[in-house]
Structures are given as C-alpha cells and as structure tokens.
Amino acid sequence: MAMVSILFYSILIILILDFAFERYLALLNIRYSRQPLPALISDIYDTKAYADQQQYFRTNSRFGMITSTFSFVLILGMFVFYGFGWVDHFLRQYTDNFILLPLLFFGILFFLNDIISIPFELYDTFVIEQKFGFNKITPRLFMLDKLKGYALGALIGGGLLTLVVWIFKVTPEYFWLWAWASVSVFGLFMSMFYSELIVPLFNKQTPLNDGDLRTEIEKFANKTGFKLDNVYVIDGSKRSTKANAYFTGLGPKKRIVLYDTLMDKLSIEEIVAVLAHEIGHYKHKHTLKNMLISIPSSLLLFYVFGLILKSDTLAQALGGSIASFHLNALAFSILYSPISLVLDIFSNVLSRKFEYQADAFATKQGMGEFLQSGLKKLTSTSLGNLMPHPLFVFFHYSHPTLYQRIKQINKQLIL
C-alpha cells in the first residue's frame, strides 16, 4: 500500500503544480499585455480598436481562468474522492468484457465532461464572441456540430480505442510496437484524407473560381516549382468572421484551403503572400520533418505505456482494485505529463523555427511586404494580443509573435 500512496500523492502533486503553473503563466500574460507597443506594430490598431482588443483579451483571459479552475476542481474532486474508481466499480457490475469496459468508461467520462462544458461553450460563443462581433454560428448549427462531434468521437475515437485495447489483449508483450504502428498509420491516413472525409461534415469546400486570385496563385506556384492542383475555399463565415488559410495533405492529396473570410479581408497580393508562407513549409519539408520527429517520441510513449498497463498499483491509486486498461491509461496520462511538457516545449521551439523559415521563403520570393501587411490585417481583424509574455510564448506558442515575425521579415528585406 505504500507504493499506492506514493503514486496517489505523485499524481496529486502533478495535478496541483500543473494548474498552479498554468495560472501563473496566464497572470504574467495578462499583466504583460499592457506593455507599450513597439513601433513596428504600433499602426495595427487605432485608439478604439486597441481598447477593444485589450477588453477582448482580458475578457477571454478571465473567462479562461474561470473555466480552467472549474475543470481543475472537478478533476481534483474525482481523483481525491476516487470518482474514477467508482465509475470502474459501477461498470463492472454490468460487464467485465476487456474491450467493452474501457469503451464505456471513456465514453461516459467524455460525454459527462462535454455536457458539463456546454454552458461554458455557449457563453463563450453567444456572449463573448457575439459581443465583439466574431460569432456567426446559430444555436441550431451549434447543436448540429455537437451531434456530429459525438458521432465522430464514437466512430473514430471508439474504433481506435477498440483496436488499441484489442492489441493489448492479443499481444501484451509487443503491445507497444503494434499499437504505435497502428496509431501512426491512422495518423498518416488522417493527414492525407482529413479534408476530404471530415471537413465536409462541417463545412462546404468549393474549388477556387477562375479569376485574378486563382491566376496569381497559379503563377506563384509555377514560379516556385510547386505542383498545385487543388485550391479550395471553405465557408468559415458561417461560424465566425475570423480569417484563416492552411495547407493540408501529403503527396497528391495536398491542397490549399482559403477561408472565405480571408478573401474579404486581404488583397490578392496579401493572400498570395500568405500562401507563399504555406508553400515555404512544403519546400522546407516541415511536415515530413515533424513526422520523423514524432515517430521516436510516440514510440517512447507507447513503450512506457505498455510497461505499466498491468500494474495493479496504478489502478488502485485511482480507487480501482485491479489493473485495468482504462484506469492505468488515465493514471499514466497524468504521470507522463511532465515528460509531455518537455516534449511540447521542444516541439514549439522547432515549430517557431519552421515558421521563421517559411516567412523567409515568402520574403525571398518578393512577398515580404505583402506578408507583413497580411499578417497585420489578420491580427487586427481577430483582435489578437500583440504583447504576450515571453515565458507564455516559450511554453505555449507554436508560432513566433507577430512582432518577432515582422522584425525578422524586415531583416530579410534589408539583406
């Protein structure tokens, strides 16, 4: 029982330290946002727009503190009062099937957590986002998205969980290897076909019509030797006024997707510059590099996970009686979080480096000034925070700040 107590308090300490550290970073970020703006980005907001941005940022920050505190108290209560163990004992009255038990366990926790979160989501969408002019989603569409999300969670999440649990059942010795391979293949499949299979369930994607924009995009793609067959426009405006663009897929399945809101806010040259940045990612093989880096880290995760799945002690630390896939997986996810934090830091550092490289590619192609103005417009129309705290950026930002990006682009333009 001594080991059970050690694991119990280890999990408790990790949960508390994680919450305390995140709240510390959030407070730092709020205070730092009042810093005077550097000259390079002082023209993004006028006086009224900057006041709106500050209010939007603080409203979201305060609301984030409330929701995160609520979630922390809920999880801590479930842990301290052995709520997870109680759910396990309750389900065992009805089934002891090795696969069905974890499916029901995680399904119930997911559904209950989502139901509890709905009031917060409604307030965020229909009060905060509505107040600042971003929300376009209707209550009907909100509920349809929820129902579709439940269906996808049951089909994809449930299917993948079933496969992983089945692998552990039939080959516990090599579980880590086969589970890792299965999840990796699934991830590769989704990266190639996500836009074709999942996105259409929520948004309409249409090929970009012939015209000046398509002509300029194709001209730039040909100039840089980028084979481009698919440029799509997505109806993001039915949910939000915020704009975006992204590059997705691999090989022949790669495509560029433009939000219709992006086309309303940016000029043709600025849109091409944003796409030049995305093409820069492709030219530098960033997607491939990320995959090659994620392979050993995910393999390590599954190897360690496989070692502890048979531990009765881990299950007992959550209030269970014997080792079970779901309780051990839950305990492992918490104990693994310090390692995950280190890996996330490394991932964000590398991601920010990749963003600089993609910006440099666009700048070398003569699109630097248009990229700057495009980034400024995207930030201003979304009321983005221009002064995040450096420590918050270090731990959480996958992209450099707008100021850092514009400063670096200017250096490239001078060279």
N, C-alpha and C positions, 0 to 999 in steps of 0.2 A: 504493500500500500504506500510505502514511502515514495516509490517511483511515480505512482499515480498522483500523489500530492505535488511532487516536483513538476510534473507535466502540467497539472492544473494551474499552478501558480506561474509557470512559464508562459502559458497561453494567456493568462490574466494580465501579466506584466506587458506582454507584446501588444495586446489589445489596447491597454491604457496608454502606453508610450506612443503607439501609432496615432491614437486620437489626439493626444496632447501635442505631439509634434506637428500634426497637420493643422491644428488650431493655431499654434504658434506661427507657422508659415502664413496662414490666412491673415492673422493680425498684422504681421510685418507687411504683407502685401497691401492691405488697406491703408496703413499709415504712409507707406512709400508712394502711393498713388497721388499724394498731394504735392510731390516734388515739382519744382518748376520744369517746364518742358524745354528740352534742348532746341536750339534754333532750327535744326534740320527738320523737326516735326512740329514746330510751333504754328504752322499755317494750316494744319489739318482741320482744326475746329475753330469756328468763330466763338465769341463770348457765350452766346446762348447754347450753341451745340456742345461746348465744353462743359457747361453747367449741367446739361442733360446727361452727358457721358459720365460725369462724376456721380450724379444721382443714380444712374442706371447701375454703375459698378457697385456702389455702396448698397443699393437695394438688393442686388444679386448676392453680394458678399454676406450681408446679414441673413438673408434667406438661406444661403448655403450653410451658415453656421447653425441655424435652427434645425435644418433637415439632417445635417451630419450628426448633431448632438442627439437628436431623436433616434437615429439609426444606431448610434453607439450605445445609448441606454437600452434599447431593445435587444441588441446582440449581447450586451453585458448581462442583462437580466436572464436571457436564455441560457447563457453559459453558467452564471453563478447559481441559478436555481435548477440546473440540469434539465432545461427545457428540451434540448436536443435528444437527451437520453429518454425523456418522457415520450417524445414522438416515436422514437425507436421502439420502446416497450409497447406503446399503443398499437403500432402497426403489426408487431409480432403476434398480437392476439388474432390477427386475421390471415397472416401469411408469413411463411419463413422461406419463400422462394428466393433464391440467391439473386436473381435479376429483378424480379418484381419489387422486392423490398426497397432497394436503393432508388428505383424509379419513383415509387410512391413517396419516399422520404423527401427527395429533392423536389419532386413535383409539388408537394404540399407546401414546403418552405418557400419555393419560388412564387407560388400562387398567393399565399398569405402575405408575403413581403410586397408583392405587387399591388394587392388590394389596399394594404396599409399606405402605400406610396401614392395612390391615386389622388387623394386630396391635395398633396403637395404638388403633384404634377399639374393638376387643374389650376391651382393658384399661380404657379409659375407661368403657365401658358396663357390663361384667360384673365389674369390680373397684371402680373409684371410685364410680360411680353406685349400684352394688349395696351397697357398704359403708355409704353414707349413706341408704339406703332409698328411692332415687328410681327405680331401674330396675325395669321390669315386662316388658320385651321378652324373648322366649325366643330361644335360638340359631336355631331354625327360622325365626321371624319376621325375625330379623336377616338371615339369608341370603336370604329371600324379598324383603325390601326391597332388598338389594343387586342381585339379579337384575332386579327391576323397574326399579331405577335405571339399570342397564346398558341395558335395553331402551328406556327413555325417552330416555337420552342418545344412543343410536344413532338413534332415530327423530326426535326433536325437534332435538337438537344437530346430528346429522349432516345432517338435512334443511335446517336453517337455514344451516349452513356451505356445503352444496352450492349453495343459492340465492345466497349472497353471492359465492362463487367464480365461479359461472356469470355473474353480473352483471359481475364484473371482466373476464371473458373476452370478453363480447359488447360491452361499452361501457366500456372503461377510462377514457375521458375524463370520463364522467359517473358513474363508479362510486360516488363518494362520495354523490351525491344519491340514486340509486336504491337503493343498499344501506341508506342511512339511512332512506329511506321504507319499505322492506320490513321492516327490523328494528323500526321504530316501529309499523307496523301489526300486526306479530306481537305486540309487547308489549301493545298495546291489546287485541288479541283474548284474550291470556292473562289480562290483568287482569279481563276480563269473564267468562271461562269456566273459569278455573283450578279453582274449587271444584266445578264440575260435571264436568270432564273428568279432572283429575289427582288431586285429593284422594281420590275414591272408589277409586282403585287401591291406596291405602294405608290409608284409614280409612273407617269407616262413618259416614255423616251421616244423622241422622233428624230430622224436624220436631219442635220442642219440643211436648210434650204439653200439652193444656189443663190449667189449674190456676192456682194463685196466682201462680207466677212468670210465666207467659205473660200472665196478666191484667194484672199490674203493668207488664210491659214494654210491652204494647199501650197501656195507659193513659198511660204516659210518652210514648210515640211520638206518640199523638194530641195530647197536651198541647203538644208542641213542633212539631207540624205535620210530623212525619217519617213519610212513607209507608213502612210496613213490612209486607211480605208474607211474608218468609222469615226465620224464626229456627230455626237448626239446632243440634243437639247432636252433637258429634263424640266418638268413643270414644278419646280421648287416653290413657285409663288403661291401655290395652293395651301402651303403651310406657313411660310414665313417670307418676309421681304428681304432677308439676308441673302447675300450672293456667294457663289462658290463655283469652283471648277475642279475637276480631278481627272487623273489618268488611271485607268484600271485595266486589268487583264494581263495576259502574257502571250508572247508569240503572235499567232494570227488572231487571237481573241482580244488583243489590246484595243482600247478605244478611249477617246477623249470625250468627256461629258461636261457640257456647259449648263449652268443653271439659267433659266430664262431671266431671272432677276439680274444676273451678271450682264446680260446683253442690254438691259435697260440702263445700267449704271455706268458702264465703261465704254470708251470709244473703241473702234475697231483695232486701232494700234495697241491700245492697252490690253485688250483681250488676247491679241496675238502674243504680246509680251508675257502675259500670264501663262499661256500655253507653251511659250518658249522655255519658261521655267520648268514646266512639266516634262517637256521633251529633254531638257537637261538631265533630269533624273534618269530617263531612259538611256541617254547617251553615256552616262557615267555608270550604268548598270547598278543603280542603287537598289532596285527591287531584288535582283539576283544576290547582291551582297548581303542584304538583310536576311534573305532566306538561308544563305550559307552560314550566317552568324547564329541564326535562331536554331539551327539543327542541333549543334552540340549543347546549347543551353536547355532546349526542351528534352534532349536525351538525358541530360543530368537530372532534370526534374522527374522524369518517369523512372529513372533508375532508383533514386532516393525514395520516391513514392512506393515503388514495388517492394522495397525493403521493409517498410513499416505497415503494410496493409494487413499483416497477420498479427499485429500487436494487440493483445487484449488490453494492455495498459493504456494505450491511446484512447480506445473506446471508453474505458472506464473513467478517464479524465473528463469526458463529456457526459457522464452519467449512464453510459451503457454498461452491459455486463460482460459481453464477449466481443471479440474483434468482428467488425462488420465493415464492408466496403465503404458505406456512406459516412459512418461516424469517423472512421480512420481518415477518410479523404478530407472531411471537414477539419479535423484537428491538424492534419498535415498542411492544409492551405494556410492556417494561421501560423504554424511553426515555421513554415517556409517563407513567410512574408519578409523577414529581414534579408534573406538571400535575394528574394524578388526585388526588394528595394534597391539593392546594389546593382542588379542586372538592369533595372529600369533606368537608373542613373547613367549607366554605360550606354544604354540604348538611346536615351535622349541626347547625350553628348554627341554620339555618332550621327543621329538624325539631324541635329543642328548643323553639323559639319556638312552633311549632304545638302541641306538647304542652301548653305553658302555656295556650294559647288554649282547647284542648279541656277542660282541667281547669277553667278559668274558666267555660266554658259550663255544665258539670255543676254547679258551685258556685252559679251564678246561678239554676239550676233547683231549688235547695234540696237538692242531693245532696252538698254539700261534706263534711260529717262522715262520711257513709257511704262516700264515695270515699276519704277518708283511711284509715278502718279497713279497707276492702277492699284498698287498696294495701299496707298494713302486713301484712295476712294473706298476701297473695300473695308478698311479700318473705320473710316468716318461714318459710313452708312450702317455699320453694325455697332457703333458706339464702343469700339474696342478700347481697352485700357492701355494707354501709351507708356505708363511708368510702372511696370511690375517690379517687385523687389528682386534683385539679383539671385538671392537664395531660393526664392519661389521659382524663378526661371530655371535655375540649376536642377531642381528636383522634379519639376512638372512640365516644362516647355519642351515640346518636340521640335519647335521652330525657334529661331532667334527672335528677339523682339523686333518690332518694326524699326525702331531707332537703330539697332545693330545692323539690320539688313540694309537700310538706306545708307548708313555710314560706309558699309563695305562696298556697296554698289558705286558710291561716289569715288571711292579709292580706285575701283576698276576703271571708271570713266576717265580719271586723270592719267592713268598709265598709258 
